[in-house]
């Protein structure tokens, strides 16, 4: 959420940020709307003040025996009383219009974010690992996994498209990946493990910039609760409305949860396989920090996500997203893309974003500066450490064998109960 006061102070800078996002300048219209709101508020205050003042004058006029004067003042008070609801409604209406205008404007990009209109203009920062050289033509996971326990047909029969039923060792490998991620992030990177609700209210979704603009991308229950699209929502909103002590920062939270997305904007994309599902699991990373620490925390978070890929020996590349490809609430984002040999392409597996104080303003989350009376908005960051389903896809494609089996990465051996391979149904090793 943007602060109209900051827009008034620097309209040119605000419009320049919007232009980098590919949007039209809005500062003039927003300031005009705010001026109308302020004028309406002033009109209400003047009317209230005059009504209070006039009410006192009635008694004074009566004490002087000025009955006509008292009656005239009474008539003025009555007129002001009748007018107040209309004046207040006008002020409220303009305040609502301003809020609605501000809440659908994306965050402004950081100064070091490259300009660009879409993903083709993202900047590759680094690569890690060497793609495996196969002595056979590697297959896509959707062609290998059904014989290994990734049951697309049953998932579709139960729930429709973009749902999958995992069985046997495949389900165990999926669980192992999630546990491995959680153990690394808590044991090595200092994230506190949480088990948050996956059903939340409007305030949590609004505070983490998922409402109102992206309502169609999420599932809402009949009683008005939302299935979380990511546990970023639950974890970040856990400090909604709070005034934190500076000594409590940074806060680093992680959770392995189910996530739910309608994929409303992804019609026709990744319809085969396990990459784009309505229901999936993700190990989420959330940091809540002081403004001066957010850039360093962003780099730290990305490194925590990279660690998982490196431990699994999965080649990847790191991209700095351009202005046209960043998410709504982000001011700077790094994507990690894992190599999928079956597709012969890198595919996103983690997105780590610094939102600055954009979410904190929506949530009204501040911290008290140590030794001072003033408070400041915190900065919030979120990222995947990692998306479990996509990591499962990467393991299947990178560790596939010519006989259709999949070798379990060594890092996951402690979680697999002695299982070293996923074997095609009916195969013997």
HELIX and SHEET records of a PDB file:
HELIX    1   1 UNK A    4  UNK A    9  1                                   6    
HELIX    2   2 UNK A   11  UNK A   20  1                                  10    
HELIX    3   3 UNK A   27  UNK A   63  1                                  37    
HELIX    4   4 UNK A   67  UNK A  102  1                                  36    
HELIX    5   5 UNK A  119  UNK A  121  5                                   3    
HELIX    6   6 UNK A  141  UNK A  144  1                                   4    
HELIX    7   7 UNK A  145  UNK A  148  5                                   4    
HELIX    8   8 UNK A  152  UNK A  159  1                                   8    
HELIX    9   9 UNK A  168  UNK A  187  1                                  20    
HELIX   10  10 UNK A  202  UNK A  207  1                                   6    
HELIX   11  11 UNK A  215  UNK A  217  5                                   3    
HELIX   12  12 UNK A  232  UNK A  237  1                                   6    
HELIX   13  13 UNK A  246  UNK A  248  5                                   3    
HELIX   14  14 UNK A  291  UNK A  293  5                                   3    
HELIX   15  15 UNK A  294  UNK A  311  1                                  18    
HELIX   16  16 UNK A  358  UNK A  363  1                                   6    
HELIX   17  17 UNK A  388  UNK A  398  1                                  11    
HELIX   18  18 UNK A  410  UNK A  415  5                                   6    
SHEET    1   A 8 UNK A 123  UNK A 128  0                                        
SHEET    2   A 8 UNK A 316  UNK A 320 -1                                        
SHEET    3   A 8 UNK A 332  UNK A 340 -1                                        
SHEET    4   A 8 UNK A 345  UNK A 354 -1                                        
SHEET    5   A 8 UNK A 379  UNK A 387 -1                                        
SHEET    6   A 8 UNK A 279  UNK A 289 -1                                        
SHEET    7   A 8 UNK A 251  UNK A 260 -1                                        
SHEET    8   A 8 UNK A 192  UNK A 193  1                                        
SHEET    1   B 2 UNK A 150  UNK A 151  0                                        
SHEET    2   B 2 UNK A 165  UNK A 166 -1                                        
SHEET    1   C 3 UNK A 199  UNK A 200  0                                        
SHEET    2   C 3 UNK A 226  UNK A 227 -1                                        
SHEET    3   C 3 UNK A 219  UNK A 220 -1                                        
SHEET    1   D 3 UNK A 243  UNK A 245  0                                        
SHEET    2   D 3 UNK A 366  UNK A 368  1                                        
SHEET    3   D 3 UNK A 375  UNK A 377 -1                                        
SHEET    1   E 2 UNK A 406  UNK A 407  0                                        
SHEET    2   E 2 UNK A 421  UNK A 422 -1                                        
END                                                                             
